[in-house]
């Protein structure tokens, strides 16, 4: 071999050695930056895989239970919504009934006031002949009209109280 061939081989060897050193340094730097996980044996991996499968199964069971509970809650919600609608309808009817009873009570109070006004505080000898005849033959006396009106007012007040109690109870 000639000296030039030897020199080329030596230069190539030096270049190769320097490249190997550079690659080793780069590898060491990478290992420091991100440590390599140690090799795992198959038994350990199988055990972890089985544990994960078990965990997935338990999560699936829990998911199914939650879906079932959600369906029950949705059914209860639908029932309660229907009950709420019915209660609202009943409350509206009760309000209407209370309004009607108040109107009846007002009309009865007006009739009572009118009856008191008709009778007045005049004694029998001061009343007109027509009023005295009405008392004798007209059926009800003004005092009976007054008493009937009072009874009607009491009855309407009782109905009103009952309707208001029912309304508050709902």
C-alpha positions in Angstrom: 0.0 0.0 0.0 1.1 3.4 -0.7 1.4 6.1 1.8 -1.4 8.1 0.3 -3.7 5.1 0.7 -2.6 4.7 4.3 -3.2 8.4 4.9 -6.7 8.1 3.4 -7.5 5.2 5.6 -6.2 6.9 8.7 -8.2 10.1 7.8 -11.3 7.9 7.3 -10.7 6.1 10.6 -10.3 9.4 12.4 -13.4 10.8 10.8 -15.3 7.7 11.7 -14.1 7.8 15.3 -15.0 11.4 15.7 -18.5 10.7 14.2 -18.9 7.8 16.6 -18.0 10.1 19.6 -20.4 12.7 18.3 -23.2 10.2 18.0 -22.5 8.8 21.5 -22.6 12.3 23.0 -25.9 13.0 21.2 -27.3 9.7 22.5 -26.2 10.5 26.0 -27.8 13.9 25.7 -31.1 12.4 24.5 -31.1 9.9 27.4 -30.6 12.7 29.9 -33.5 14.7 28.3 -36.0 11.8 28.1 -35.1 8.8 30.2 -35.9 5.6 28.6 -38.4 3.4 30.4 -36.9 0.2 31.6 -37.9 -2.9 29.8 -41.1 -4.5 31.2 -41.8 -8.1 31.4 -44.8 -9.7 29.8 -46.4 -10.7 33.2 -46.4 -7.2 34.5 -47.9 -5.9 31.2 -50.6 -8.6 31.3 -51.4 -7.8 34.9 -51.8 -4.1 34.1 -53.9 -4.9 31.0 -56.2 -7.1 33.1 -56.5 -4.3 35.7 -57.4 -1.9 33.0 -60.0 -4.3 31.6 -61.5 -4.7 35.0 -61.6 -1.0 35.5 -63.3 -0.5 32.1 -65.9 -3.2 33.0 -66.7 -1.5 36.3 -67.0 1.9 34.6 -69.4 0.3 32.0 -71.5 -1.1 34.8 -71.5 2.3 36.6 -72.5 3.9 33.3 -75.4 1.5 32.8 -76.6 2.2 36.4 -76.4 5.9 35.9 -78.3 5.6 32.6 -81.0 3.6 34.4 -81.2 6.2 37.2 -81.4 8.9 34.7 -84.3 7.2 32.9 -86.1 6.9 36.3 -85.5 10.5 37.1 -86.8 11.6 33.7 -89.9 9.5 34.3 -90.4 11.1 37.7 -89.9 14.5 36.1 -92.5 13.8 33.5 -95.0 12.7 36.2 -94.2 15.8 38.3 -94.6 18.0 35.3 -98.0 16.5 34.6 -99.0 16.9 38.2 -97.9 20.6 38.1 -100.0 21.2 35.0 -103.0 19.6 36.8 -102.4 21.7 39.9 -102.2 24.8 37.9 -105.5 24.0 36.2 -107.1 23.3 39.6 -105.6 26.6 41.0 -107.1 28.5 38.1 -110.5 26.9 38.7 -110.2 27.7 42.4 -109.4 31.3 41.6 -112.4 31.5 39.3 -114.6 30.0 42.0 -113.3 32.5 44.6 -114.0 35.4 42.2 -117.5 34.1 41.6 -118.1 33.6 45.4 -116.8 37.1 46.0 -119.2 38.5 43.4 -122.1 36.6 45.0 -121.1 37.8 48.5 -121.0 41.4 47.2 -124.4 41.1 45.6 -125.8 39.6 48.9 -124.2 42.4 50.9 -125.8 44.9 48.6 -129.2 43.2 48.9 -128.8 43.3 52.7 -127.9 46.9 52.7 -130.9 47.6 50.4 -133.2 45.5 52.8 -131.9 47.5 55.8 -132.6 50.7 53.9 -136.1 49.6 53.0 -136.9 48.7 56.6 -135.2 51.6 58.1 -135.6 52.4 61.7 -139.2 53.6 61.5 -141.7 52.0 63.8 -144.8 50.3 62.3 -147.1 53.2 62.8 -144.8 55.5 60.8 -144.6 53.1 57.8 -146.9 53.4 54.9 -150.0 51.3 54.6 -148.5 49.5 51.6 -145.4 48.5 53.6 -147.6 47.2 56.4 -149.8 45.2 53.9 -146.7 43.7 52.4 -145.5 42.6 55.8 -148.9 40.9 56.5 -149.6 39.3 53.1 -146.3 39.5 51.2 -144.8 36.4 52.6 -141.6 37.4 54.2 -141.3 40.3 56.5 -138.3 42.7 56.1 -136.8 41.2 59.3 -137.1 37.7 57.7 -135.6 39.1 54.5 -132.8 40.5 56.6 -132.3 37.3 58.5 -132.3 35.3 55.2 -129.8 37.7 53.8 -127.6 37.3 56.8 -127.7 33.5 56.5 -126.9 33.8 52.8 -123.9 36.0 53.6 -122.7 33.6 56.3 -123.0 30.7 53.8 -121.1 32.6 51.1 -118.4 33.6 53.6 -118.0 30.0 54.6 -117.8 28.9 50.9 -115.2 31.6 50.3 -113.1 30.6 53.3 -113.2 27.0 52.2 -112.2 27.8 48.6 -109.4 30.0 49.9 -108.2 27.2 52.2 -108.2 24.7 49.3 -106.3 27.2 47.2 -103.6 27.7 49.9 -103.4 24.0 50.5 -102.2 23.3 46.9 
